[in-house]
Every structure is written in C-alpha cells, then in structure tokens.
C-alpha cells in the first residue's frame, strides 16, 4: 500500500523515486539509466466533469494498461498522481527514446471504451536524459516536467525532450508569473485604446481597449508573454475585472458629451466565460461605473466555441439581452465551423490582420466571402491591421463597415483619445486629421 497505487496497481511516486535514486547511486549496474519520461493525459478533467469520477478512474486504469503494454520490458511505469504517469528507462539511446515516445502517442490515439462510448484522449510526454540533462533524481524529474509543460503548450498530443533552453523559458515564465501577481497592486497595468473608424465617412465610432504592462525592471512586457500565463494561473479573473472596470469608466468619460456614440471593445478570454459568473460581474461593474451597456462591446475569439457550447451560448445571450454587443476577434483564424455565426448572438466580425496584410487574389476573395456572409446574417465587419490607403479603399468598396490599424492610429493612452472628434469635411480618402484634446493630428 505504501509503494503501489491502489487504483492502477502500478508503482506509486514513492516507489518510483526510490527506484530512480537506487539506479543513479548504483554505479556498478549492468544497465545504465537512460532517462525519465513523464506522461500526462490531455484534458482529463473534462472526463471527470462530464462523465463522472468512476469513469475517470476507469480511464486511468485503461491508460495504465496501455502504458505497460507499450513499455513492457523496456522500463518501469509508475503512477505519479492524478492523470500523470512516469517511466524509468534504462539502456536506451536518444533515438530509441524518441521512438518509444512516438509509440506511446500512437497507443493513445486509439479510442478508449468508457461506459459503452468511444472516447478519445491524447497524452503529452516530456523526456529528460541521464546523465546529459541531469545527474540527480530530483533534477531529472524536474527537467522532464519542464519538457512536458512545453509539449502540452505546443498543441498537446506531442513529446518534447528537455533542453537547457527550456530551463531558461521556465525561469522566465516563473518570473513573469511572480511579477504579474503584483502588477495590479503596484499599478503597473494600464489600458491603451486603438480607435476604430467607419470607412464610409471616416467618422470615429469607438476604440478597442488593449492591456499594457510596464514593469520597472522588465520594461514593457508584451501581452503575448503574460496573457496566457494569466489564463493558466487564474490571474485572468482579477485582471479581467480590472480591465472591464477601467474600460467602463473610460466609456463613461468618452460618452459624457453625448455628441456621438463611442463604443469601447473589451477582450474577454474563454476562461472568464466558462469558469466564472461573468454575467453577474458585468452587471456589477456597469452599475458601479454608471456605464450604459450599449457603450461596451465584448470581444471573444473563436476558440471559446471549442469547449462548452451551451455555457457559452447562455453567457453571450445574457450579455446581448443586457444591451452589450458581441464581436468575434481574429475571425477566420480559429474555429473552422461557420454554423456558430447563426447559432450564437454575434453582432460584429473582426477580420484578422493576416487577411488584410496579404493582398493576393485568393485572400481578397476570402475577405469578400466574409463580408458577404456577414451581410446575409446582418452582422457588422471591422477590419484589423489596416495600414495602407489601398487596403482601406478595397475594404470600403466591398462593403466593410469599419477599420482600425496604423493607417488611422496606433494604440494610444486614454488622455490622447479623450475629446477626439472627426474634423468636418474630411470625407475623401486622403490623410485624415483628428482633433485630440484641442490639437490637430494628421494620420496617414
């Protein structure tokens, strides 16, 4: 009981650690230690949540059986805990380790039979070798875990060998996570705003709120370095609330005069939609800031439709009933099925900049198709990343409603946006001049 897992009958973590330490300390062994593999089942939690823990336990038993069959006499398989398994592999070259890892992935590609249903659950694998990567048991496990982390974040269903570069990345990630936990209290986060313009008459229609992080030592940390970490650690809930609060306060400021509607778009992650009471939070923030719902637009990416469709539909429908509009960001780069455009309450499609910046004939036809679909469904279209007059002219000629990008303005602080009004009489396609807080700025 102390050394074996009661569910799978495999050696447990204590037994694994003991055997690994013994192999490392026994210099006279006839089969030299080659390395350690960590195997983690992808999205195992979904099985527990949707089919129940007894079915999850059955899946673990079937997974353990497959691992033992695949490894056989090559090494020792142990259950590390939860949905993670570990394998000690003696006397194998690196190319043989790679072949075994590939064989394990192939083994998991076959369907599992659970409660009379076929269920597909892939796995991710991290590999650390001895003595090239490490010479102690703790370091071998730690480095295999680093490799596993990057295997899971390379799309899952893959294996990765440890490298020194992974240690550097892991240390960088830990630093980002640690500093991000203090970013709000230290007031290091701020919102920038990228204006959006109606293509037909060049009038300002609103702006997109974009999160920026300036760290006193790290400098300006790009969003692609910290947003995913915020989502993985759950920090996105606290940060997301702050972003929505600031965006709503700004919307109140921008719409105070009432001369024209300035709608602010706020990006919301799939985790916020699926794992918190977003509806209650939005309602609280609207009341707290005296912000009208029609001043706010929620932007989501297509990936949100890959998880719990019913929960997503409920949340988006409730937001729409509140008066908030819904936009699909980076449209055309994610979820392949188009049926969600009709099933979900979507008001705006934002064409990804990758379509706009690629001006070949096939890309132009794709843009026309997106515009045609949106027109049929009564949805507005915003083009992202517009940088040239030719791009703007093409989009306008084909019925695109609005655009944002460096042709008009880069993301700028709130104080530079406040009071912006389109200068009258600028309905041509030449350079636009915008009055910003009493100053005239020419954008080309």
C-alpha positions as CSV (number, residue, x, y, z in Angstrom):
1,X,0.0,0.0,0.0
2,X,2.9,2.3,0.7
3,X,4.6,1.7,-2.6
4,X,1.8,0.8,-5.1
5,X,-1.1,2.7,-6.4
6,X,-4.4,1.2,-5.3
7,X,-6.3,2.1,-8.5
8,X,-3.9,1.0,-11.2
9,X,-1.6,-1.4,-9.2
10,X,1.4,0.5,-10.7
11,X,4.3,1.6,-8.5
12,X,3.4,5.0,-6.9
13,X,5.5,8.1,-6.7
14,X,7.4,7.0,-3.6
15,X,8.3,3.7,-5.2
16,X,9.3,5.5,-8.4
17,X,11.6,7.9,-6.6
18,X,13.2,5.1,-4.6
19,X,14.0,3.1,-7.7
20,X,15.3,6.1,-9.6
21,X,17.6,7.1,-6.7
22,X,18.8,3.5,-6.5
23,X,19.6,3.3,-10.2
24,X,21.5,6.6,-10.1
25,X,23.5,5.7,-7.0
26,X,24.4,2.2,-8.2
27,X,27.4,2.9,-10.4
28,X,28.0,-0.8,-11.0
29,X,24.7,-1.6,-12.6
30,X,24.8,-3.5,-15.8
31,X,22.0,-1.4,-17.5
32,X,22.8,2.3,-17.3
33,X,20.0,4.7,-16.7
34,X,18.9,6.4,-19.9
35,X,16.2,8.8,-18.8
36,X,12.8,9.6,-17.4
37,X,9.5,10.2,-19.2
38,X,6.5,12.0,-17.7
39,X,3.2,11.2,-19.4
40,X,0.2,13.5,-18.8
41,X,-3.3,12.8,-20.2
42,X,-4.7,15.8,-22.1
43,X,-8.0,17.3,-20.9
44,X,-8.5,14.5,-18.4
45,X,-10.5,16.9,-16.2
46,X,-13.3,17.1,-18.8
47,X,-13.8,13.3,-18.5
48,X,-14.3,13.6,-14.7
49,X,-16.5,16.7,-15.1
50,X,-18.8,15.3,-17.9
51,X,-18.8,11.5,-17.2
52,X,-18.1,11.3,-13.5
53,X,-15.1,10.2,-11.4
54,X,-15.8,6.5,-11.6
55,X,-15.5,6.7,-15.4
56,X,-12.4,8.9,-14.9
57,X,-10.9,6.1,-12.7
58,X,-11.7,3.5,-15.4
59,X,-9.9,5.7,-18.0
60,X,-6.8,5.9,-15.7
61,X,-6.8,2.1,-15.4
62,X,-7.0,1.6,-19.2
63,X,-4.3,4.2,-19.7
64,X,-2.0,2.4,-17.2
65,X,-2.6,-0.9,-19.1
66,X,-1.7,0.7,-22.4
67,X,1.5,2.2,-21.0
68,X,2.6,-1.1,-19.5
69,X,1.9,-2.9,-22.8
70,X,3.8,-0.4,-24.8
71,X,6.8,-0.2,-22.4
72,X,6.8,-3.9,-21.4
73,X,10.3,-5.0,-20.5
74,X,11.9,-1.6,-21.6
75,X,11.4,0.2,-18.3
76,X,9.2,0.7,-15.2
77,X,5.9,2.6,-15.4
78,X,4.5,4.3,-12.3
79,X,1.5,6.4,-11.5
80,X,2.8,9.8,-10.2
81,X,-0.6,11.0,-9.2
82,X,-3.8,12.3,-10.8
83,X,-3.6,11.8,-14.5
84,X,0.2,11.8,-14.6
85,X,2.4,8.8,-15.1
86,X,6.2,8.4,-15.0
87,X,8.5,5.9,-16.7
88,X,12.1,5.0,-15.8
89,X,14.0,3.8,-19.0
90,X,17.4,2.2,-18.7
91,X,19.9,1.4,-21.5
92,X,18.2,3.3,-24.4
93,X,19.7,5.7,-26.9
94,X,18.0,9.0,-27.5
95,X,16.6,7.9,-30.9
96,X,15.1,4.9,-29.2
97,X,13.6,7.1,-26.5
98,X,12.0,9.2,-29.3
99,X,10.6,6.0,-31.0
100,X,9.1,4.9,-27.7
101,X,7.5,8.3,-27.1
102,X,6.0,8.2,-30.6
103,X,4.7,4.7,-29.9
104,X,3.0,5.9,-26.7
105,X,1.4,8.8,-28.5
106,X,0.1,6.3,-31.2
107,X,-1.2,4.0,-28.5
108,X,-3.3,6.8,-27.0
109,X,-4.6,7.8,-30.4
110,X,-6.9,4.7,-30.3
111,X,-10.3,5.3,-28.7
112,X,-11.0,4.3,-25.1
113,X,-14.2,2.4,-24.4
114,X,-15.8,4.1,-21.4
115,X,-19.4,3.4,-20.3
116,X,-20.3,2.0,-23.7
117,X,-18.9,5.0,-25.5
118,X,-15.8,5.7,-27.6
119,X,-13.8,8.5,-26.1
120,X,-10.5,9.9,-27.5
121,X,-8.0,11.2,-25.0
122,X,-4.5,12.0,-26.2
123,X,-1.4,12.4,-24.0
124,X,1.7,14.7,-23.8
125,X,5.2,13.5,-22.9
126,X,8.3,15.1,-21.5
127,X,11.7,13.4,-21.6
128,X,14.9,14.1,-19.7
129,X,18.0,12.0,-20.2
130,X,20.7,10.8,-17.8
131,X,23.4,12.0,-17.4
132,X,23.3,14.5,-20.3
133,X,20.5,16.6,-18.8
134,X,20.9,15.9,-15.1
135,X,22.6,13.6,-12.7
136,X,20.2,13.7,-9.7
137,X,16.8,12.2,-9.4
138,X,15.1,15.5,-8.5
139,X,16.6,17.3,-11.5
140,X,15.7,14.5,-13.9
141,X,12.1,14.7,-12.8
142,X,12.1,18.5,-12.8
143,X,13.5,18.7,-16.3
144,X,11.2,16.0,-17.6
145,X,8.3,18.1,-16.2
146,X,9.6,21.2,-18.0
147,X,9.7,19.3,-21.2
148,X,6.2,18.0,-20.5
149,X,5.0,21.6,-20.0
150,X,6.2,22.7,-23.3
151,X,4.8,19.6,-25.0
152,X,1.4,20.5,-23.7
153,X,1.8,24.1,-24.8
154,X,2.9,23.1,-28.3
155,X,-0.6,21.8,-29.1
156,X,-0.7,18.7,-26.8
157,X,-0.6,15.2,-28.2
158,X,3.2,15.6,-28.6
159,X,6.5,14.8,-26.9
160,X,9.5,17.0,-26.1
161,X,13.0,16.4,-25.0
162,X,14.4,18.6,-22.3
163,X,16.9,21.2,-23.3
164,X,18.8,24.0,-21.5
165,X,16.6,26.5,-23.4
166,X,13.6,25.1,-21.6
167,X,15.1,25.9,-18.3
168,X,15.6,29.5,-19.4
169,X,12.0,29.6,-20.6
170,X,10.7,28.1,-17.4
171,X,12.6,30.6,-15.3
172,X,11.3,33.4,-17.5
173,X,7.8,32.1,-17.1
174,X,8.1,31.8,-13.3
175,X,9.4,35.4,-13.2
176,X,6.6,36.7,-15.3
177,X,4.0,34.9,-13.2
178,X,5.5,36.1,-9.9
179,X,5.7,39.7,-11.1
180,X,2.3,39.6,-12.7
181,X,0.7,38.7,-9.3
182,X,1.9,42.1,-8.0
183,X,1.2,44.1,-11.2
184,X,-2.3,45.3,-10.2
185,X,-1.4,46.4,-6.7
186,X,1.7,48.2,-8.0
187,X,-0.4,49.9,-10.7
188,X,1.8,48.7,-13.4
189,X,-1.1,47.8,-15.7
190,X,-2.8,50.3,-18.0
191,X,-5.1,50.4,-20.9
192,X,-4.3,51.8,-24.3
193,X,-7.0,52.4,-26.9
194,X,-6.9,51.9,-30.7
195,X,-9.6,54.0,-32.4
196,X,-12.0,52.4,-35.0
197,X,-13.3,54.4,-37.9
198,X,-16.4,54.0,-40.2
199,X,-15.0,53.5,-43.7
200,X,-17.9,55.2,-45.4
201,X,-17.3,58.7,-43.9
202,X,-14.2,58.3,-41.7
203,X,-16.1,59.1,-38.5
204,X,-14.8,57.8,-35.2
205,X,-17.1,55.0,-33.9
206,X,-15.2,53.7,-30.9
207,X,-12.0,52.0,-29.8
208,X,-10.6,48.8,-28.6
209,X,-9.2,48.6,-25.1
210,X,-5.7,46.9,-25.1
211,X,-3.9,45.9,-21.9
212,X,-0.4,47.1,-21.4
213,X,2.1,46.2,-18.7
214,X,5.1,48.3,-17.8
215,X,7.4,46.7,-15.3
216,X,10.0,48.9,-13.6
217,X,12.8,46.4,-14.4
218,X,11.4,44.2,-17.2
219,X,10.2,47.3,-19.2
220,X,7.2,46.9,-21.5
221,X,6.1,43.3,-21.3
222,X,4.3,42.3,-24.5
223,X,0.8,40.8,-24.0
224,X,1.7,37.6,-25.7
225,X,4.2,37.0,-22.9
226,X,1.8,37.4,-20.0
227,X,-1.8,36.9,-21.1
228,X,-1.5,33.1,-21.5
229,X,0.2,32.9,-18.1
230,X,-2.6,34.9,-16.6
231,X,-5.1,32.5,-18.0
232,X,-3.3,29.4,-16.8
233,X,-2.8,30.7,-13.3
234,X,-6.3,32.1,-12.9
235,X,-4.9,35.7,-12.6
236,X,-7.0,36.5,-15.7
237,X,-10.1,36.7,-13.5
238,X,-8.7,39.5,-11.3
239,X,-7.0,41.2,-14.3
240,X,-10.1,40.8,-16.4
241,X,-12.3,42.5,-13.8
242,X,-9.9,45.4,-13.6
243,X,-9.8,45.8,-17.4
244,X,-13.6,45.8,-17.6
245,X,-13.8,48.4,-14.8
246,X,-11.3,50.7,-16.5
247,X,-13.0,50.3,-19.9
248,X,-16.4,51.1,-18.5
249,X,-15.1,54.2,-16.7
250,X,-13.4,55.3,-19.9
251,X,-16.6,54.7,-21.9
252,X,-18.5,57.0,-19.4
253,X,-15.9,59.7,-20.0
254,X,-15.8,59.4,-23.7
255,X,-19.6,59.5,-24.0
256,X,-20.2,62.2,-21.4
257,X,-20.8,64.9,-24.1
258,X,-23.3,62.7,-26.0
259,X,-22.4,64.2,-29.4
260,X,-21.7,60.7,-30.8
261,X,-21.5,57.1,-29.6
262,X,-18.0,56.0,-28.6
263,X,-18.2,52.2,-28.1
264,X,-15.3,50.5,-26.3
265,X,-14.4,46.9,-27.1
266,X,-13.1,44.7,-24.3
267,X,-11.4,41.4,-24.9
268,X,-12.7,38.6,-22.7
269,X,-11.0,35.2,-22.5
270,X,-12.6,31.8,-22.7
271,X,-11.7,31.1,-19.1
272,X,-13.7,34.2,-18.0
273,X,-16.7,32.9,-19.9
274,X,-16.6,29.3,-18.8
275,X,-15.2,29.4,-15.3
276,X,-16.7,32.4,-13.6
277,X,-20.0,34.2,-13.2
278,X,-19.2,36.7,-15.9
279,X,-22.9,37.9,-16.2
280,X,-23.0,39.0,-12.6
281,X,-19.6,40.6,-12.8
282,X,-20.5,42.6,-15.8
283,X,-23.8,43.8,-14.3
284,X,-22.0,44.8,-11.1
285,X,-19.4,46.8,-13.0
286,X,-21.9,48.5,-15.2
287,X,-23.8,49.6,-12.1
288,X,-20.7,50.6,-10.2
289,X,-19.3,52.8,-13.0
290,X,-22.7,54.1,-14.3
291,X,-21.8,52.8,-17.7
292,X,-24.5,52.1,-20.2
293,X,-24.3,48.6,-21.8
294,X,-24.6,50.0,-25.3
295,X,-21.2,51.7,-24.8
296,X,-19.5,48.3,-24.4
297,X,-18.6,45.6,-26.8
298,X,-17.3,42.2,-25.7
299,X,-14.7,40.6,-27.9
300,X,-14.1,36.9,-27.9
301,X,-12.0,34.6,-30.0
302,X,-13.3,31.6,-32.0
303,X,-11.6,29.2,-29.5
304,X,-14.4,29.8,-27.0
305,X,-16.7,27.7,-29.1
306,X,-14.5,24.6,-28.8
307,X,-15.4,24.0,-25.1
308,X,-18.8,24.2,-23.5
309,X,-21.1,25.5,-26.3
310,X,-24.2,25.6,-24.0
311,X,-22.4,27.6,-21.3
312,X,-21.0,30.0,-24.0
313,X,-24.4,30.4,-25.6
314,X,-26.0,31.2,-22.3
315,X,-23.4,33.8,-21.4
316,X,-23.4,35.5,-24.7
317,X,-27.2,35.5,-24.9
318,X,-27.4,37.1,-21.4
319,X,-24.8,39.8,-22.4
320,X,-26.8,40.6,-25.5
321,X,-30.0,40.9,-23.5
322,X,-28.2,43.4,-21.3
323,X,-27.6,45.5,-24.3
324,X,-23.9,44.7,-24.8
325,X,-22.8,43.8,-28.4
326,X,-20.7,40.7,-29.1
327,X,-17.7,40.6,-31.5
328,X,-15.6,37.7,-32.8
329,X,-11.9,38.7,-32.7
330,X,-9.3,37.4,-35.2
331,X,-12.1,36.0,-37.3
332,X,-11.1,33.3,-39.8
333,X,-8.0,32.0,-37.9
334,X,-9.5,29.6,-35.4
335,X,-12.7,27.5,-35.2
336,X,-13.4,26.0,-38.6
337,X,-17.2,25.5,-38.5
338,X,-19.3,28.5,-39.6
339,X,-22.5,27.3,-38.1
340,X,-21.9,29.2,-34.9
341,X,-22.3,32.5,-36.7
342,X,-26.1,31.8,-37.0
343,X,-26.5,30.0,-33.6
344,X,-24.8,32.5,-31.4
345,X,-25.7,36.2,-30.8
346,X,-22.9,37.7,-32.7
347,X,-23.0,41.4,-33.8
348,X,-19.5,42.0,-35.2
349,X,-16.9,40.0,-37.1
350,X,-13.3,41.4,-36.9
351,X,-11.3,40.2,-39.9
352,X,-7.9,39.2,-38.7
353,X,-4.9,41.3,-39.9
354,X,-3.3,38.3,-41.6
355,X,-6.1,38.6,-44.2
356,X,-5.7,42.3,-44.6
357,X,-1.9,42.3,-44.9
358,X,-1.9,39.6,-47.6
359,X,-3.2,41.2,-50.7
360,X,-3.1,38.3,-53.2
361,X,-6.2,37.5,-55.2
362,X,-7.2,34.5,-53.1
363,X,-7.0,36.5,-49.9
364,X,-9.1,39.2,-51.4
365,X,-11.8,36.7,-52.4
366,X,-11.8,35.3,-48.8
367,X,-12.3,38.8,-47.5
368,X,-15.2,39.3,-50.0
369,X,-16.7,36.0,-48.8
370,X,-16.5,37.0,-45.1
371,X,-18.2,40.4,-45.9
372,X,-20.9,38.6,-47.9
373,X,-21.6,36.1,-45.1
374,X,-21.8,38.9,-42.5
375,X,-24.2,40.9,-44.7
376,X,-26.5,37.9,-45.1
377,X,-26.5,37.5,-41.3
378,X,-26.9,41.2,-40.5
379,X,-23.5,41.5,-38.8
380,X,-21.1,44.3,-38.9
381,X,-17.5,43.8,-40.1
382,X,-14.4,45.5,-38.7
383,X,-11.0,45.1,-40.4
384,X,-8.0,44.9,-38.2
385,X,-4.4,45.9,-39.1
386,X,-5.3,48.3,-41.9
387,X,-2.1,50.1,-42.8
388,X,-2.5,51.4,-46.4
389,X,-4.9,53.5,-48.3
390,X,-5.3,50.8,-50.9
391,X,-6.4,48.3,-48.2
392,X,-8.9,50.8,-46.9
393,X,-10.2,51.5,-50.4
394,X,-10.7,47.8,-51.2
395,X,-12.5,47.2,-47.9
396,X,-14.8,50.2,-48.4
397,X,-15.6,49.2,-52.0
398,X,-16.6,45.7,-50.8
399,X,-18.9,46.8,-48.0
400,X,-16.7,46.6,-44.9
401,X,-18.2,48.8,-42.2
402,X,-15.2,49.9,-40.1
403,X,-11.4,49.6,-39.7
404,X,-8.6,50.0,-37.2
405,X,-4.9,49.9,-37.7
406,X,-1.8,52.1,-38.1
407,X,-3.3,53.9,-41.1
408,X,-5.5,55.6,-38.6
409,X,-3.8,55.3,-35.3
410,X,-1.6,53.1,-33.2
411,X,-2.9,52.2,-29.7
412,X,-2.6,55.3,-27.5
413,X,-3.3,56.3,-23.9
414,X,-6.7,57.4,-22.8
415,X,-5.8,61.1,-22.5
416,X,-4.8,61.2,-26.1
417,X,-8.1,59.8,-27.2
418,X,-10.4,61.9,-25.0
419,X,-12.2,64.5,-26.9
420,X,-11.4,63.1,-30.4
421,X,-13.8,64.3,-33.0
422,X,-13.6,63.8,-36.7
423,X,-12.8,67.1,-38.4
424,X,-15.8,68.1,-40.6
425,X,-15.4,67.9,-44.3
426,X,-12.9,65.1,-44.4
427,X,-14.8,62.6,-46.4
428,X,-12.2,61.8,-49.0
429,X,-9.7,59.0,-48.9
430,X,-6.7,61.3,-48.2
431,X,-5.0,61.8,-44.9
432,X,-7.4,62.2,-42.0
433,X,-7.0,64.9,-39.4
434,X,-8.4,64.3,-35.9
435,X,-8.8,66.9,-33.2
436,X,-7.3,65.4,-30.0
437,X,-7.8,67.4,-26.8
438,X,-7.7,70.6,-28.8
439,X,-4.7,69.6,-31.0
440,X,-5.0,68.6,-34.7
441,X,-3.2,65.4,-35.6
442,X,-2.7,64.2,-39.1
443,X,-2.7,60.4,-39.7
444,X,-1.5,58.9,-42.9
